[in-house]
Amino acid sequence: MTDLASCTVPIDGSLRDGLAALDRGAGQIALAVHGDGRLAGVITDGDIRRALLRGSALDDPLEPIVTREPIAVGPGESRAAVLELMRARRISAVPVVDTRGLPVGLHFLHEFLERRQRTNWAVVMAGGAGTRLRPLTETVPKPMLRVAGRPILERIVLHLVGSGIRRIFLSINYLGSVIEDHFGDGGTFGATIEYLREDRPLGTAGALGLLPEPPTEALLLLNGDLVTNADLDGLLTFHADRGFDATIGFRRYLHTVPFGCLERDGDRVIALDEKPTLEREVNTGMYALEPRVVGLVRPGEPASMPDVIGRALDADLRVGAFEIEDDWVDIGQREQLVRARGG
């Protein structure tokens, strides 16, 4: 987010004032504000230029060319969500507005693409057949099912890019050509995308054995059917700071038993708990893995992530857990897809 002092202008100012705010902010956008500080709208250099071409003078009022009710986000919106919004609406800047309507920040697309770049790789497992979601997956691979108008896998790729990851490997098998046709080399998504082509299903970790070369630092491994705003940068930072060989992203899962539950001592009831809520910590399908753990998967060998984590533990490697507190839905069954789509 950028400082606002340089790029705000009173709504009752002139075109000259708006031009000066654009020049000070150097971001090709200025924020017009009411007297009480609330956001009134935005002005771009294009707006000023078009007004001058129509014959307006620099001392003419600014208000007629202000774009009212601009696209804006709240202070708590994640980087990935803002990046997705910018790409979807083809805009290069988004104001951040609090609940009172006051602008508190300004996101620029170039800052998202330039800041916090990481040299870590990411591998996304996108080869599953999605049999539990048929007939939806008869002609579309599960990771390419749409949520809010965008394929799940595209959301993951954009989220990785927004987290600073630029080299992404997609493991493909079932209807893999659909995925390749959509993403190509990744250039239009701000990344370099390469494909790990499984000639047969290799499980949730087997594609690690298909990497063209061993990684030299921790990589991210993600399931390709996740709808999430998880803090992937935080996961990698946590993994490195704690010195783990593998880190599993986990989430707290609450399940309410819809019945009263008994606690017995033999035939004698000693307690009755009405509809208790149970809490478990569940695997989210997101991992940070050091090269030595990636090397536990041999080329062409089917392997699951529980297998790989088991091998790491058997080898006395350090395995950590990072809590995912952001939105997370695993699209494994139709009910979860409906939930992700807001149904």
C-alpha positions in Angstrom: 0.0 0.0 0.0 1.2 3.5 -0.8 1.0 6.8 1.2 -2.1 8.8 0.5 -1.0 12.4 1.3 0.6 12.9 -2.1 -2.4 11.7 -4.2 -5.5 13.1 -2.6 -7.4 16.2 -3.9 -10.5 18.0 -2.7 -13.6 17.2 -4.7 -14.2 20.9 -5.1 -10.8 21.6 -6.5 -9.8 22.4 -10.1 -8.4 20.3 -12.9 -5.0 21.9 -12.1 -5.3 20.6 -8.5 -6.1 17.1 -9.9 -3.2 17.2 -12.3 -0.9 18.2 -9.4 -2.1 15.3 -7.3 -1.5 12.9 -10.1 2.0 14.3 -10.6 2.8 14.1 -6.9 1.5 10.5 -6.6 3.2 9.3 -9.8 0.7 6.5 -9.8 -1.6 7.7 -12.6 -4.5 8.0 -10.2 -5.6 10.5 -7.6 -8.3 10.2 -4.9 -11.0 13.0 -4.7 -12.3 13.5 -1.2 -15.2 15.3 0.5 -14.5 18.0 3.1 -14.9 15.4 5.9 -12.2 13.2 4.2 -14.6 10.5 2.8 -13.7 9.2 -0.6 -15.8 10.8 -3.3 -14.2 9.1 -6.3 -11.0 8.8 -8.4 -9.3 10.6 -11.2 -6.9 9.3 -13.7 -4.4 11.0 -16.0 -6.7 9.8 -18.9 -9.7 11.7 -17.3 -7.7 15.0 -17.2 -6.3 14.5 -20.7 -9.8 13.9 -22.2 -11.2 16.9 -20.4 -8.5 19.1 -21.8 -9.0 17.8 -25.3 -12.7 18.6 -25.0 -11.8 22.2 -24.3 -11.8 22.4 -20.5 -9.3 24.8 -18.9 -7.0 23.9 -16.0 -9.0 26.2 -13.7 -12.3 24.5 -14.4 -13.9 22.4 -11.6 -12.6 18.9 -11.1 -15.9 17.4 -9.9 -17.5 16.7 -13.3 -14.8 14.3 -14.4 -14.5 12.4 -11.1 -15.4 8.7 -11.4 -18.0 8.2 -8.6 -18.3 4.9 -6.6 -15.0 3.5 -7.8 -14.0 -0.1 -7.2 -12.5 -0.3 -3.7 -11.6 -2.8 -1.0 -11.5 -2.9 2.8 -8.4 -2.8 4.9 -8.6 -6.6 5.7 -8.7 -7.7 2.1 -5.8 -10.2 1.3 -3.1 -9.4 -1.3 -4.3 -12.4 -3.4 -7.9 -11.2 -3.4 -6.9 -7.7 -4.4 -4.7 -9.0 -7.2 -7.5 -11.2 -8.5 -9.8 -8.2 -8.5 -7.4 -6.0 -10.4 -6.8 -8.7 -13.1 -10.5 -9.4 -13.4 -11.5 -5.7 -13.8 -8.4 -4.8 -15.7 -7.4 -1.9 -13.4 -4.0 -0.9 -12.1 -5.0 0.7 -8.8 -7.6 0.1 -6.0 -8.3 2.4 -3.1 -8.5 0.9 0.4 -11.5 2.4 2.3 -12.5 1.8 5.9 -16.0 1.4 7.3 -16.5 5.2 7.6 -15.7 5.7 3.9 -12.3 7.2 4.6 -9.5 6.2 2.2 -6.7 4.5 4.2 -4.5 3.2 1.5 -4.0 2.6 -2.2 -2.9 -0.7 -3.9 -1.0 -0.5 -7.2 -0.7 -3.5 -9.5 2.9 -2.9 -10.2 3.7 -3.1 -6.4 2.0 -6.5 -6.2 4.0 -7.8 -9.1 7.3 -6.3 -8.0 7.3 -6.7 -4.2 8.2 -9.7 -2.2 9.4 -11.8 -5.2 10.6 -15.2 -4.1 12.9 -17.6 -5.9 11.0 -20.6 -4.4 9.1 -22.8 -6.8 5.6 -24.0 -6.4 4.1 -27.4 -7.5 0.4 -27.6 -7.9 -1.2 -31.1 -8.2 -3.8 -30.7 -10.9 -4.0 -34.2 -12.4 -7.0 -35.7 -10.5 -10.0 -37.0 -12.4 -12.6 -35.6 -9.9 -14.8 -38.7 -10.1 -16.9 -37.6 -7.1 -17.9 -34.4 -9.0 -19.2 -36.1 -12.1 -20.9 -35.3 -14.4 -19.3 -31.8 -13.9 -15.9 -33.2 -14.6 -16.6 -35.3 -17.6 -15.3 -32.6 -20.0 -13.6 -30.2 -17.5 -10.8 -31.3 -15.1 -11.7 -30.6 -11.5 -9.2 -27.8 -11.0 -10.7 -25.9 -13.9 -14.2 -25.8 -12.4 -15.3 -22.2 -11.9 -15.9 -20.5 -8.7 -17.2 -16.9 -8.9 -16.5 -16.9 -12.6 -12.9 -18.0 -12.5 -11.3 -21.5 -12.7 -10.1 -22.8 -9.3 -6.6 -23.4 -10.7 -6.4 -19.9 -12.0 -7.2 -18.6 -8.6 -4.4 -20.7 -7.2 -1.9 -19.4 -9.8 -2.8 -15.8 -9.2 -2.6 -16.3 -5.5 0.9 -17.8 -5.9 1.9 -14.8 -8.1 0.5 -12.4 -5.5 2.6 -14.2 -2.9 5.8 -13.6 -4.9 6.1 -17.0 -6.6 7.1 -16.8 -10.2 8.1 -20.3 -11.2 5.1 -22.7 -11.1 4.9 -26.4 -12.0 1.4 -27.8 -12.8 1.2 -31.6 -12.6 -1.4 -32.8 -15.1 -3.0 -36.1 -16.2 -6.7 -36.2 -16.7 -7.8 -33.7 -19.4 -4.4 -32.1 -19.0 -4.7 -30.4 -22.4 -7.5 -28.2 -21.1 -5.2 -26.9 -18.4 -2.3 -26.4 -20.9 -4.5 -24.5 -23.4 -5.7 -22.2 -20.6 -2.4 -21.3 -19.0 0.2 -21.7 -21.8 3.6 -20.6 -20.6 2.1 -18.5 -17.8 3.2 -15.2 -19.3 -0.3 -13.6 -19.2 -0.6 -14.6 -15.5 2.7 -13.0 -14.4 4.5 -16.4 -14.0 6.5 -19.0 -15.8 4.4 -22.2 -15.9 5.8 -25.6 -16.7 4.0 -28.9 -16.8 4.7 -32.2 -15.1 2.9 -34.7 -17.3 1.9 -37.9 -15.5 1.4 -40.8 -18.0 -0.5 -42.5 -15.1 -1.8 -41.2 -11.8 1.1 -40.8 -9.4 -0.8 -39.7 -6.3 -0.7 -36.5 -4.3 3.2 -36.4 -4.3 4.4 -38.5 -7.2 4.8 -35.5 -9.5 7.7 -34.3 -7.3 9.7 -37.1 -9.0 9.1 -35.5 -12.4 10.7 -32.1 -11.7 13.3 -31.3 -14.4 16.0 -30.7 -11.8 16.2 -30.8 -8.0 15.1 -27.6 -6.2 17.8 -25.7 -4.3 15.5 -24.3 -1.7 12.1 -25.0 -0.1 9.2 -25.3 -2.5 5.5 -25.0 -2.0 3.3 -28.0 -2.8 -0.5 -27.4 -3.1 -3.4 -29.4 -4.1 -5.1 -28.1 -7.2 -8.6 -28.0 -5.9 -8.3 -25.5 -3.1 -10.2 -22.2 -2.9 -8.1 -20.2 -0.3 -6.5 -17.0 0.6 -3.9 -18.7 2.7 -0.8 -16.7 3.7 1.7 -18.6 1.6 4.4 -16.1 2.2 3.9 -16.6 5.9 4.0 -20.4 5.5 7.4 -20.1 3.8 8.7 -17.6 6.3 7.6 -19.8 9.2 9.1 -22.9 7.6 12.5 -21.1 7.1 12.6 -19.4 10.5 11.8 -22.6 12.4 14.3 -24.7 10.4 11.8 -27.4 9.5 12.4 -29.9 6.7 8.7 -30.1 5.9 5.9 -27.9 7.1 2.2 -28.9 6.8 -0.5 -26.2 6.6 -3.3 -27.1 9.0 -6.6 -25.7 9.9 -8.9 -26.2 12.9 -12.0 -28.1 12.0 -15.1 -28.1 14.2 -17.8 -30.8 14.0 -21.0 -30.7 16.0 -22.3 -34.1 16.7 -26.1 -33.9 16.1 -26.9 -36.2 19.1 -26.5 -36.3 22.8 -23.4 -38.4 23.6 -22.9 -40.7 26.6 -19.8 -41.2 28.7 -19.9 -44.6 30.4 -18.1 -46.6 33.0 -19.1 -50.0 32.0 -22.9 -50.1 32.2 -23.1 -47.0 34.3 -23.6 -43.6 32.7 -21.3 -41.0 34.3 -22.0 -38.0 32.0 -24.3 -36.9 29.2 -23.0 -34.3 26.7 -25.7 -32.8 24.5 -24.6 -32.3 20.9 -20.9 -31.7 21.7 -18.6 -29.9 19.3 -15.4 -31.7 18.5 -12.2 -30.0 17.3 -9.6 -31.5 15.1 -6.6 -30.1 13.2 -6.9 -31.1 9.6 -4.4 -31.1 6.7 -5.1 -28.3 4.2 -3.2 -29.8 1.3 -0.5 -27.1 1.5 3.1 -27.8 2.3 6.6 -26.3 2.3 9.2 -28.9 1.5 13.0 -28.8 1.6 15.0 -30.4 -1.2 15.9 -33.4 0.9 12.2 -34.1 1.4 11.4 -33.7 -2.3 14.3 -36.2 -2.9 12.4 -38.8 -1.0 10.1 -39.2 -4.1 11.8 -41.3 -6.8 11.1 -40.5 -10.5 8.0 -42.2 -11.8 7.1 -43.6 -8.4 3.5 -43.2 -7.2 3.5 -41.5 -3.8 1.1 -39.7 -1.5 2.0 -36.9 0.8 1.2 -39.0 3.9 3.8 -41.5 2.6 6.4 -38.7 2.1 5.8 -37.2 5.5 6.0 -40.7 7.0 9.4 -41.2 5.3 10.6 -37.8 6.6 9.6 -38.7 10.1 11.3 -42.1 9.8 14.5 -40.4 8.7 14.3 -38.1 11.8 13.7 -35.0 9.7 11.9 -32.1 11.4 8.2 -31.7 10.4 6.3 -28.6 11.5 2.8 -27.3 11.4 1.6 -23.9 10.3 -2.0 -22.8 11.0 -4.0 -21.5 8.1 -6.4 -18.9 9.5 -7.6 -17.6 6.1 -10.5 -18.8 4.0 -10.1 -22.4 2.9 -12.3 -24.8 1.0 -11.2 -28.1 -0.4 -13.3 -28.9 -3.5 -13.6 -32.6 -3.1 -17.3 -33.2 -3.3 -20.3 -31.4 -4.8 -21.4 -29.9 -1.4 -18.0 -28.3 -1.0 -18.1 -26.9 -4.5 -21.6 -25.4 -3.9 -20.3 -23.9 -0.6 -17.3 -22.3 -2.5 -19.7 -20.9 -5.1 -21.8 -19.3 -2.3 -24.7 -21.7 -2.5 
